[in-house]
Amino acid sequence: MIARLEGIVLSADEGAVVVNVGGVGFLVHVPLRTEVTVGQPVVLHTYLQVRENELSLYGFSDAQERTFFEWLLGVSGVGPKAALSVLSTLSLDALRRAILNRQPEVLSRAPGVGKKTAEAIVLHLKDRFATFAGPVATVTEDDADVIAALTTLGFSLIESQRALQQLPRDSSLSVEEKIRRALALLS
């Protein structure tokens, strides 16, 4: 198994990079939020999927992200494309919170992940994610409404979550005011 690659990025497309390791170029599928620069060194923790007629390599910025990818693959109905979509859409912390707070609607915002698949992910992974230490911040109903409004307006889930995190945690703000302030941050 190829567990780690260290080399120079030869090219980077949306969702894939080619890494030169000792003169061999490896095509590695990566989450969209993976930051790489052509011509710069990169270290990727990898997962090799072996099929009858194909070898596919998936790369992640750290071992924990690779572990979460493997756990997602263990859920019935989740393939590598859907697992990468979830990891491209949600940060590891947001994924953990969504699963532990039993919020499949957050997971279903990832392209290619429907309601039933999101519910299956929550059902099958809630115990595994509970083993990771650290407090889980609960998402209030108002926060969920703000994120829903921002994603409806065309912002990504990650952008929406970042904007929401930058807002003051003042509970006296209305949902509309939070949306206004988040839009100001995003523009």
PyMOL commands that place a pseudoatom at each C-alpha (Angstrom):
pseudoatom trace, name=CA, resn=MET, resi=1, chain=A, elem=C, hetatm=0, pos=[0.000, 0.000, 0.000]
pseudoatom trace, name=CA, resn=ILE, resi=2, chain=A, elem=C, hetatm=0, pos=[1.164, 3.549, -0.710]
pseudoatom trace, name=CA, resn=ALA, resi=3, chain=A, elem=C, hetatm=0, pos=[0.560, 5.364, 2.586]
pseudoatom trace, name=CA, resn=ARG, resi=4, chain=A, elem=C, hetatm=0, pos=[2.435, 8.625, 1.999]
pseudoatom trace, name=CA, resn=LEU, resi=5, chain=A, elem=C, hetatm=0, pos=[3.871, 10.615, -0.903]
pseudoatom trace, name=CA, resn=GLU, resi=6, chain=A, elem=C, hetatm=0, pos=[6.436, 13.368, -0.689]
pseudoatom trace, name=CA, resn=GLY, resi=7, chain=A, elem=C, hetatm=0, pos=[7.439, 15.174, -3.846]
pseudoatom trace, name=CA, resn=ILE, resi=8, chain=A, elem=C, hetatm=0, pos=[7.034, 18.193, -6.099]
pseudoatom trace, name=CA, resn=VAL, resi=9, chain=A, elem=C, hetatm=0, pos=[3.640, 19.180, -7.516]
pseudoatom trace, name=CA, resn=LEU, resi=10, chain=A, elem=C, hetatm=0, pos=[3.855, 18.973, -11.325]
pseudoatom trace, name=CA, resn=SER, resi=11, chain=A, elem=C, hetatm=0, pos=[0.257, 20.026, -12.003]
pseudoatom trace, name=CA, resn=ALA, resi=12, chain=A, elem=C, hetatm=0, pos=[-2.916, 20.744, -10.105]
pseudoatom trace, name=CA, resn=ASP, resi=13, chain=A, elem=C, hetatm=0, pos=[-6.445, 20.522, -11.430]
pseudoatom trace, name=CA, resn=GLU, resi=14, chain=A, elem=C, hetatm=0, pos=[-9.701, 20.758, -9.533]
pseudoatom trace, name=CA, resn=GLY, resi=15, chain=A, elem=C, hetatm=0, pos=[-9.688, 17.708, -7.291]
pseudoatom trace, name=CA, resn=ALA, resi=16, chain=A, elem=C, hetatm=0, pos=[-6.442, 16.139, -8.562]
pseudoatom trace, name=CA, resn=VAL, resi=17, chain=A, elem=C, hetatm=0, pos=[-2.705, 16.754, -8.494]
pseudoatom trace, name=CA, resn=VAL, resi=18, chain=A, elem=C, hetatm=0, pos=[0.274, 15.109, -10.143]
pseudoatom trace, name=CA, resn=VAL, resi=19, chain=A, elem=C, hetatm=0, pos=[3.162, 14.644, -7.715]
pseudoatom trace, name=CA, resn=ASN, resi=20, chain=A, elem=C, hetatm=0, pos=[6.684, 13.892, -8.946]
pseudoatom trace, name=CA, resn=VAL, resi=21, chain=A, elem=C, hetatm=0, pos=[8.304, 11.359, -6.625]
pseudoatom trace, name=CA, resn=GLY, resi=22, chain=A, elem=C, hetatm=0, pos=[11.727, 10.210, -7.784]
pseudoatom trace, name=CA, resn=GLY, resi=23, chain=A, elem=C, hetatm=0, pos=[10.943, 10.845, -11.442]
pseudoatom trace, name=CA, resn=VAL, resi=24, chain=A, elem=C, hetatm=0, pos=[7.540, 9.136, -11.342]
pseudoatom trace, name=CA, resn=GLY, resi=25, chain=A, elem=C, hetatm=0, pos=[4.388, 11.259, -11.602]
pseudoatom trace, name=CA, resn=PHE, resi=26, chain=A, elem=C, hetatm=0, pos=[1.578, 10.035, -9.369]
pseudoatom trace, name=CA, resn=LEU, resi=27, chain=A, elem=C, hetatm=0, pos=[-1.975, 11.205, -10.127]
pseudoatom trace, name=CA, resn=VAL, resi=28, chain=A, elem=C, hetatm=0, pos=[-3.584, 11.803, -6.733]
pseudoatom trace, name=CA, resn=HIS, resi=29, chain=A, elem=C, hetatm=0, pos=[-7.247, 12.713, -6.186]
pseudoatom trace, name=CA, resn=VAL, resi=30, chain=A, elem=C, hetatm=0, pos=[-7.545, 15.271, -3.372]
pseudoatom trace, name=CA, resn=PRO, resi=31, chain=A, elem=C, hetatm=0, pos=[-10.337, 17.174, -1.604]
pseudoatom trace, name=CA, resn=LEU, resi=32, chain=A, elem=C, hetatm=0, pos=[-11.003, 20.539, -3.265]
pseudoatom trace, name=CA, resn=ARG, resi=33, chain=A, elem=C, hetatm=0, pos=[-9.820, 22.473, -0.232]
pseudoatom trace, name=CA, resn=THR, resi=34, chain=A, elem=C, hetatm=0, pos=[-6.344, 20.866, -0.312]
pseudoatom trace, name=CA, resn=GLU, resi=35, chain=A, elem=C, hetatm=0, pos=[-3.842, 23.661, -0.814]
pseudoatom trace, name=CA, resn=VAL, resi=36, chain=A, elem=C, hetatm=0, pos=[-1.010, 22.867, -3.227]
pseudoatom trace, name=CA, resn=THR, resi=37, chain=A, elem=C, hetatm=0, pos=[1.170, 25.029, -5.459]
pseudoatom trace, name=CA, resn=VAL, resi=38, chain=A, elem=C, hetatm=0, pos=[2.656, 23.850, -8.742]
pseudoatom trace, name=CA, resn=GLY, resi=39, chain=A, elem=C, hetatm=0, pos=[6.427, 23.572, -8.453]
pseudoatom trace, name=CA, resn=GLN, resi=40, chain=A, elem=C, hetatm=0, pos=[6.375, 23.384, -4.641]
pseudoatom trace, name=CA, resn=PRO, resi=41, chain=A, elem=C, hetatm=0, pos=[6.990, 20.368, -2.401]
pseudoatom trace, name=CA, resn=VAL, resi=42, chain=A, elem=C, hetatm=0, pos=[4.006, 18.569, -0.933]
pseudoatom trace, name=CA, resn=VAL, resi=43, chain=A, elem=C, hetatm=0, pos=[3.437, 15.756, 1.543]
pseudoatom trace, name=CA, resn=LEU, resi=44, chain=A, elem=C, hetatm=0, pos=[0.221, 13.764, 1.130]
pseudoatom trace, name=CA, resn=HIS, resi=45, chain=A, elem=C, hetatm=0, pos=[-1.107, 10.951, 3.300]
pseudoatom trace, name=CA, resn=THR, resi=46, chain=A, elem=C, hetatm=0, pos=[-2.588, 8.569, 0.773]
pseudoatom trace, name=CA, resn=TYR, resi=47, chain=A, elem=C, hetatm=0, pos=[-5.146, 5.833, 0.363]
pseudoatom trace, name=CA, resn=LEU, resi=48, chain=A, elem=C, hetatm=0, pos=[-4.734, 3.379, -2.508]
pseudoatom trace, name=CA, resn=GLN, resi=49, chain=A, elem=C, hetatm=0, pos=[-7.923, 1.857, -3.879]
pseudoatom trace, name=CA, resn=VAL, resi=50, chain=A, elem=C, hetatm=0, pos=[-7.413, -1.310, -5.890]
pseudoatom trace, name=CA, resn=ARG, resi=51, chain=A, elem=C, hetatm=0, pos=[-10.117, -2.382, -8.311]
pseudoatom trace, name=CA, resn=GLU, resi=52, chain=A, elem=C, hetatm=0, pos=[-10.188, -5.084, -10.920]
pseudoatom trace, name=CA, resn=ASN, resi=53, chain=A, elem=C, hetatm=0, pos=[-9.031, -2.788, -13.738]
pseudoatom trace, name=CA, resn=GLU, resi=54, chain=A, elem=C, hetatm=0, pos=[-7.869, 0.362, -11.946]
pseudoatom trace, name=CA, resn=LEU, resi=55, chain=A, elem=C, hetatm=0, pos=[-5.618, 1.680, -9.190]
pseudoatom trace, name=CA, resn=SER, resi=56, chain=A, elem=C, hetatm=0, pos=[-6.718, 5.027, -7.728]
pseudoatom trace, name=CA, resn=LEU, resi=57, chain=A, elem=C, hetatm=0, pos=[-4.707, 7.095, -5.289]
pseudoatom trace, name=CA, resn=TYR, resi=58, chain=A, elem=C, hetatm=0, pos=[-6.357, 9.590, -2.912]
pseudoatom trace, name=CA, resn=GLY, resi=59, chain=A, elem=C, hetatm=0, pos=[-4.311, 12.135, -0.987]
pseudoatom trace, name=CA, resn=PHE, resi=60, chain=A, elem=C, hetatm=0, pos=[-4.931, 14.129, 2.185]
pseudoatom trace, name=CA, resn=SER, resi=61, chain=A, elem=C, hetatm=0, pos=[-3.116, 16.864, 4.056]
pseudoatom trace, name=CA, resn=ASP, resi=62, chain=A, elem=C, hetatm=0, pos=[-2.937, 14.823, 7.268]
pseudoatom trace, name=CA, resn=ALA, resi=63, chain=A, elem=C, hetatm=0, pos=[-3.466, 11.308, 8.562]
pseudoatom trace, name=CA, resn=GLN, resi=64, chain=A, elem=C, hetatm=0, pos=[-6.679, 12.213, 10.384]
pseudoatom trace, name=CA, resn=GLU, resi=65, chain=A, elem=C, hetatm=0, pos=[-8.299, 13.389, 7.145]
pseudoatom trace, name=CA, resn=ARG, resi=66, chain=A, elem=C, hetatm=0, pos=[-7.292, 10.096, 5.507]
pseudoatom trace, name=CA, resn=THR, resi=67, chain=A, elem=C, hetatm=0, pos=[-8.815, 8.183, 8.441]
pseudoatom trace, name=CA, resn=PHE, resi=68, chain=A, elem=C, hetatm=0, pos=[-12.109, 10.065, 8.076]
pseudoatom trace, name=CA, resn=PHE, resi=69, chain=A, elem=C, hetatm=0, pos=[-12.062, 9.260, 4.323]
pseudoatom trace, name=CA, resn=GLU, resi=70, chain=A, elem=C, hetatm=0, pos=[-11.603, 5.561, 5.091]
pseudoatom trace, name=CA, resn=TRP, resi=71, chain=A, elem=C, hetatm=0, pos=[-14.453, 5.655, 7.617]
pseudoatom trace, name=CA, resn=LEU, resi=72, chain=A, elem=C, hetatm=0, pos=[-16.718, 7.303, 5.053]
pseudoatom trace, name=CA, resn=LEU, resi=73, chain=A, elem=C, hetatm=0, pos=[-15.848, 4.559, 2.556]
pseudoatom trace, name=CA, resn=GLY, resi=74, chain=A, elem=C, hetatm=0, pos=[-16.968, 2.002, 5.135]
pseudoatom trace, name=CA, resn=VAL, resi=75, chain=A, elem=C, hetatm=0, pos=[-20.529, 3.321, 4.991]
pseudoatom trace, name=CA, resn=SER, resi=76, chain=A, elem=C, hetatm=0, pos=[-22.753, 1.424, 2.561]
pseudoatom trace, name=CA, resn=GLY, resi=77, chain=A, elem=C, hetatm=0, pos=[-23.494, 3.559, -0.489]
pseudoatom trace, name=CA, resn=VAL, resi=78, chain=A, elem=C, hetatm=0, pos=[-20.510, 5.900, -0.043]
pseudoatom trace, name=CA, resn=GLY, resi=79, chain=A, elem=C, hetatm=0, pos=[-17.811, 5.609, -2.666]
pseudoatom trace, name=CA, resn=PRO, resi=80, chain=A, elem=C, hetatm=0, pos=[-14.601, 7.581, -3.084]
pseudoatom trace, name=CA, resn=LYS, resi=81, chain=A, elem=C, hetatm=0, pos=[-16.292, 10.340, -5.090]
pseudoatom trace, name=CA, resn=ALA, resi=82, chain=A, elem=C, hetatm=0, pos=[-18.927, 10.979, -2.394]
pseudoatom trace, name=CA, resn=ALA, resi=83, chain=A, elem=C, hetatm=0, pos=[-16.359, 10.731, 0.415]
pseudoatom trace, name=CA, resn=LEU, resi=84, chain=A, elem=C, hetatm=0, pos=[-14.122, 13.277, -1.341]
pseudoatom trace, name=CA, resn=SER, resi=85, chain=A, elem=C, hetatm=0, pos=[-17.150, 15.497, -1.876]
pseudoatom trace, name=CA, resn=VAL, resi=86, chain=A, elem=C, hetatm=0, pos=[-17.918, 15.479, 1.854]
pseudoatom trace, name=CA, resn=LEU, resi=87, chain=A, elem=C, hetatm=0, pos=[-14.291, 16.270, 2.720]
pseudoatom trace, name=CA, resn=SER, resi=88, chain=A, elem=C, hetatm=0, pos=[-14.211, 18.996, 0.059]
pseudoatom trace, name=CA, resn=THR, resi=89, chain=A, elem=C, hetatm=0, pos=[-17.349, 20.627, 1.435]
pseudoatom trace, name=CA, resn=LEU, resi=90, chain=A, elem=C, hetatm=0, pos=[-16.846, 20.290, 5.188]
pseudoatom trace, name=CA, resn=SER, resi=91, chain=A, elem=C, hetatm=0, pos=[-13.859, 20.833, 7.426]
pseudoatom trace, name=CA, resn=LEU, resi=92, chain=A, elem=C, hetatm=0, pos=[-13.002, 17.865, 9.649]
pseudoatom trace, name=CA, resn=ASP, resi=93, chain=A, elem=C, hetatm=0, pos=[-14.391, 19.710, 12.658]
pseudoatom trace, name=CA, resn=ALA, resi=94, chain=A, elem=C, hetatm=0, pos=[-17.636, 20.559, 10.847]
pseudoatom trace, name=CA, resn=LEU, resi=95, chain=A, elem=C, hetatm=0, pos=[-17.983, 16.936, 9.701]
pseudoatom trace, name=CA, resn=ARG, resi=96, chain=A, elem=C, hetatm=0, pos=[-17.447, 15.689, 13.241]
pseudoatom trace, name=CA, resn=ARG, resi=97, chain=A, elem=C, hetatm=0, pos=[-19.980, 18.170, 14.653]
pseudoatom trace, name=CA, resn=ALA, resi=98, chain=A, elem=C, hetatm=0, pos=[-22.589, 17.282, 12.026]
pseudoatom trace, name=CA, resn=ILE, resi=99, chain=A, elem=C, hetatm=0, pos=[-22.272, 13.583, 12.795]
pseudoatom trace, name=CA, resn=LEU, resi=100, chain=A, elem=C, hetatm=0, pos=[-22.179, 13.906, 16.581]
pseudoatom trace, name=CA, resn=ASN, resi=101, chain=A, elem=C, hetatm=0, pos=[-25.080, 16.384, 16.593]
pseudoatom trace, name=CA, resn=ARG, resi=102, chain=A, elem=C, hetatm=0, pos=[-26.991, 14.067, 14.227]
pseudoatom trace, name=CA, resn=GLN, resi=103, chain=A, elem=C, hetatm=0, pos=[-27.398, 16.663, 11.466]
pseudoatom trace, name=CA, resn=PRO, resi=104, chain=A, elem=C, hetatm=0, pos=[-27.591, 14.759, 8.159]
pseudoatom trace, name=CA, resn=GLU, resi=105, chain=A, elem=C, hetatm=0, pos=[-28.903, 17.920, 6.463]
pseudoatom trace, name=CA, resn=VAL, resi=106, chain=A, elem=C, hetatm=0, pos=[-25.418, 19.429, 6.812]
pseudoatom trace, name=CA, resn=LEU, resi=107, chain=A, elem=C, hetatm=0, pos=[-23.832, 16.388, 5.144]
pseudoatom trace, name=CA, resn=SER, resi=108, chain=A, elem=C, hetatm=0, pos=[-26.401, 16.325, 2.351]
pseudoatom trace, name=CA, resn=ARG, resi=109, chain=A, elem=C, hetatm=0, pos=[-25.195, 19.756, 1.191]
pseudoatom trace, name=CA, resn=ALA, resi=110, chain=A, elem=C, hetatm=0, pos=[-22.135, 18.044, -0.267]
pseudoatom trace, name=CA, resn=PRO, resi=111, chain=A, elem=C, hetatm=0, pos=[-22.585, 17.391, -4.004]
pseudoatom trace, name=CA, resn=GLY, resi=112, chain=A, elem=C, hetatm=0, pos=[-23.503, 13.776, -4.672]
pseudoatom trace, name=CA, resn=VAL, resi=113, chain=A, elem=C, hetatm=0, pos=[-24.642, 13.068, -1.113]
pseudoatom trace, name=CA, resn=GLY, resi=114, chain=A, elem=C, hetatm=0, pos=[-28.390, 12.640, -0.787]
pseudoatom trace, name=CA, resn=LYS, resi=115, chain=A, elem=C, hetatm=0, pos=[-30.578, 12.595, 2.280]
pseudoatom trace, name=CA, resn=LYS, resi=116, chain=A, elem=C, hetatm=0, pos=[-30.501, 8.794, 2.728]
pseudoatom trace, name=CA, resn=THR, resi=117, chain=A, elem=C, hetatm=0, pos=[-26.731, 8.610, 2.291]
pseudoatom trace, name=CA, resn=ALA, resi=118, chain=A, elem=C, hetatm=0, pos=[-26.239, 11.452, 4.789]
pseudoatom trace, name=CA, resn=GLU, resi=119, chain=A, elem=C, hetatm=0, pos=[-28.484, 9.665, 7.295]
pseudoatom trace, name=CA, resn=ALA, resi=120, chain=A, elem=C, hetatm=0, pos=[-26.503, 6.438, 6.786]
pseudoatom trace, name=CA, resn=ILE, resi=121, chain=A, elem=C, hetatm=0, pos=[-23.232, 8.304, 7.414]
pseudoatom trace, name=CA, resn=VAL, resi=122, chain=A, elem=C, hetatm=0, pos=[-24.570, 9.743, 10.672]
pseudoatom trace, name=CA, resn=LEU, resi=123, chain=A, elem=C, hetatm=0, pos=[-25.949, 6.377, 11.797]
pseudoatom trace, name=CA, resn=HIS, resi=124, chain=A, elem=C, hetatm=0, pos=[-22.802, 4.390, 11.045]
pseudoatom trace, name=CA, resn=LEU, resi=125, chain=A, elem=C, hetatm=0, pos=[-20.151, 6.876, 12.147]
pseudoatom trace, name=CA, resn=LYS, resi=126, chain=A, elem=C, hetatm=0, pos=[-21.583, 8.543, 15.266]
pseudoatom trace, name=CA, resn=ASP, resi=127, chain=A, elem=C, hetatm=0, pos=[-19.810, 6.087, 17.595]
pseudoatom trace, name=CA, resn=ARG, resi=128, chain=A, elem=C, hetatm=0, pos=[-16.472, 6.345, 15.790]
pseudoatom trace, name=CA, resn=PHE, resi=129, chain=A, elem=C, hetatm=0, pos=[-16.485, 10.133, 15.813]
pseudoatom trace, name=CA, resn=ALA, resi=130, chain=A, elem=C, hetatm=0, pos=[-17.373, 10.141, 19.502]
pseudoatom trace, name=CA, resn=THR, resi=131, chain=A, elem=C, hetatm=0, pos=[-13.958, 8.580, 20.215]
pseudoatom trace, name=CA, resn=PHE, resi=132, chain=A, elem=C, hetatm=0, pos=[-12.165, 11.733, 19.070]
pseudoatom trace, name=CA, resn=ALA, resi=133, chain=A, elem=C, hetatm=0, pos=[-11.472, 13.983, 22.044]
pseudoatom trace, name=CA, resn=GLY, resi=134, chain=A, elem=C, hetatm=0, pos=[-12.504, 17.599, 22.239]
pseudoatom trace, name=CA, resn=PRO, resi=135, chain=A, elem=C, hetatm=0, pos=[-15.675, 19.523, 22.840]
pseudoatom trace, name=CA, resn=VAL, resi=136, chain=A, elem=C, hetatm=0, pos=[-18.342, 19.564, 20.195]
pseudoatom trace, name=CA, resn=ALA, resi=137, chain=A, elem=C, hetatm=0, pos=[-19.791, 22.974, 19.574]
pseudoatom trace, name=CA, resn=THR, resi=138, chain=A, elem=C, hetatm=0, pos=[-23.488, 22.716, 19.029]
pseudoatom trace, name=CA, resn=VAL, resi=139, chain=A, elem=C, hetatm=0, pos=[-25.016, 24.489, 16.092]
pseudoatom trace, name=CA, resn=THR, resi=140, chain=A, elem=C, hetatm=0, pos=[-28.010, 26.509, 17.159]
pseudoatom trace, name=CA, resn=GLU, resi=141, chain=A, elem=C, hetatm=0, pos=[-31.154, 26.645, 15.088]
pseudoatom trace, name=CA, resn=ASP, resi=142, chain=A, elem=C, hetatm=0, pos=[-30.387, 30.305, 14.271]
pseudoatom trace, name=CA, resn=ASP, resi=143, chain=A, elem=C, hetatm=0, pos=[-26.884, 29.391, 13.092]
pseudoatom trace, name=CA, resn=ALA, resi=144, chain=A, elem=C, hetatm=0, pos=[-28.313, 26.638, 10.895]
pseudoatom trace, name=CA, resn=ASP, resi=145, chain=A, elem=C, hetatm=0, pos=[-30.774, 29.151, 9.412]
pseudoatom trace, name=CA, resn=VAL, resi=146, chain=A, elem=C, hetatm=0, pos=[-27.950, 31.593, 8.660]
pseudoatom trace, name=CA, resn=ILE, resi=147, chain=A, elem=C, hetatm=0, pos=[-25.871, 28.868, 6.981]
pseudoatom trace, name=CA, resn=ALA, resi=148, chain=A, elem=C, hetatm=0, pos=[-28.896, 27.705, 4.985]
pseudoatom trace, name=CA, resn=ALA, resi=149, chain=A, elem=C, hetatm=0, pos=[-29.597, 31.273, 3.815]
pseudoatom trace, name=CA, resn=LEU, resi=150, chain=A, elem=C, hetatm=0, pos=[-25.986, 31.865, 2.776]
pseudoatom trace, name=CA, resn=THR, resi=151, chain=A, elem=C, hetatm=0, pos=[-25.705, 28.564, 0.908]
pseudoatom trace, name=CA, resn=THR, resi=152, chain=A, elem=C, hetatm=0, pos=[-29.003, 29.305, -0.847]
pseudoatom trace, name=CA, resn=LEU, resi=153, chain=A, elem=C, hetatm=0, pos=[-27.481, 32.604, -1.987]
pseudoatom trace, name=CA, resn=GLY, resi=154, chain=A, elem=C, hetatm=0, pos=[-24.649, 30.662, -3.623]
pseudoatom trace, name=CA, resn=PHE, resi=155, chain=A, elem=C, hetatm=0, pos=[-21.909, 30.697, -1.008]
pseudoatom trace, name=CA, resn=SER, resi=156, chain=A, elem=C, hetatm=0, pos=[-20.189, 27.426, -0.203]
pseudoatom trace, name=CA, resn=LEU, resi=157, chain=A, elem=C, hetatm=0, pos=[-20.779, 25.697, 3.103]
pseudoatom trace, name=CA, resn=ILE, resi=158, chain=A, elem=C, hetatm=0, pos=[-17.194, 26.407, 4.146]
pseudoatom trace, name=CA, resn=GLU, resi=159, chain=A, elem=C, hetatm=0, pos=[-17.491, 30.127, 3.315]
pseudoatom trace, name=CA, resn=SER, resi=160, chain=A, elem=C, hetatm=0, pos=[-20.773, 30.303, 5.209]
pseudoatom trace, name=CA, resn=GLN, resi=161, chain=A, elem=C, hetatm=0, pos=[-19.333, 28.583, 8.281]
pseudoatom trace, name=CA, resn=ARG, resi=162, chain=A, elem=C, hetatm=0, pos=[-16.275, 30.847, 8.299]
pseudoatom trace, name=CA, resn=ALA, resi=163, chain=A, elem=C, hetatm=0, pos=[-18.422, 33.971, 8.074]
pseudoatom trace, name=CA, resn=LEU, resi=164, chain=A, elem=C, hetatm=0, pos=[-20.648, 32.699, 10.892]
pseudoatom trace, name=CA, resn=GLN, resi=165, chain=A, elem=C, hetatm=0, pos=[-17.618, 31.991, 13.082]
pseudoatom trace, name=CA, resn=GLN, resi=166, chain=A, elem=C, hetatm=0, pos=[-16.449, 35.599, 12.634]
pseudoatom trace, name=CA, resn=LEU, resi=167, chain=A, elem=C, hetatm=0, pos=[-19.725, 37.001, 13.931]
pseudoatom trace, name=CA, resn=PRO, resi=168, chain=A, elem=C, hetatm=0, pos=[-20.012, 37.964, 17.591]
pseudoatom trace, name=CA, resn=ARG, resi=169, chain=A, elem=C, hetatm=0, pos=[-21.636, 35.201, 19.631]
pseudoatom trace, name=CA, resn=ASP, resi=170, chain=A, elem=C, hetatm=0, pos=[-24.183, 37.719, 20.924]
pseudoatom trace, name=CA, resn=SER, resi=171, chain=A, elem=C, hetatm=0, pos=[-27.480, 35.896, 21.279]
pseudoatom trace, name=CA, resn=SER, resi=172, chain=A, elem=C, hetatm=0, pos=[-29.430, 39.152, 20.984]
pseudoatom trace, name=CA, resn=LEU, resi=173, chain=A, elem=C, hetatm=0, pos=[-28.713, 39.348, 17.233]
pseudoatom trace, name=CA, resn=SER, resi=174, chain=A, elem=C, hetatm=0, pos=[-31.607, 38.297, 15.056]
pseudoatom trace, name=CA, resn=VAL, resi=175, chain=A, elem=C, hetatm=0, pos=[-31.166, 35.793, 12.237]
pseudoatom trace, name=CA, resn=GLU, resi=176, chain=A, elem=C, hetatm=0, pos=[-31.654, 38.605, 9.716]
pseudoatom trace, name=CA, resn=GLU, resi=177, chain=A, elem=C, hetatm=0, pos=[-28.923, 40.701, 11.368]
pseudoatom trace, name=CA, resn=LYS, resi=178, chain=A, elem=C, hetatm=0, pos=[-26.554, 37.725, 11.395]
pseudoatom trace, name=CA, resn=ILE, resi=179, chain=A, elem=C, hetatm=0, pos=[-27.228, 37.177, 7.687]
pseudoatom trace, name=CA, resn=ARG, resi=180, chain=A, elem=C, hetatm=0, pos=[-26.582, 40.890, 6.945]
pseudoatom trace, name=CA, resn=ARG, resi=181, chain=A, elem=C, hetatm=0, pos=[-23.312, 40.863, 8.862]
pseudoatom trace, name=CA, resn=ALA, resi=182, chain=A, elem=C, hetatm=0, pos=[-22.199, 37.583, 7.279]
pseudoatom trace, name=CA, resn=LEU, resi=183, chain=A, elem=C, hetatm=0, pos=[-22.943, 38.971, 3.807]
pseudoatom trace, name=CA, resn=ALA, resi=184, chain=A, elem=C, hetatm=0, pos=[-20.854, 42.036, 4.621]
pseudoatom trace, name=CA, resn=LEU, resi=185, chain=A, elem=C, hetatm=0, pos=[-17.967, 39.779, 5.608]
pseudoatom trace, name=CA, resn=LEU, resi=186, chain=A, elem=C, hetatm=0, pos=[-18.317, 37.696, 2.457]
pseudoatom trace, name=CA, resn=SER, resi=187, chain=A, elem=C, hetatm=0, pos=[-18.370, 40.639, 0.054]
for i in range(1, 187): cmd.bond("trace and resi %d" % i, "trace and resi %d" % (i + 1))
show_as sticks, trace
zoom trace
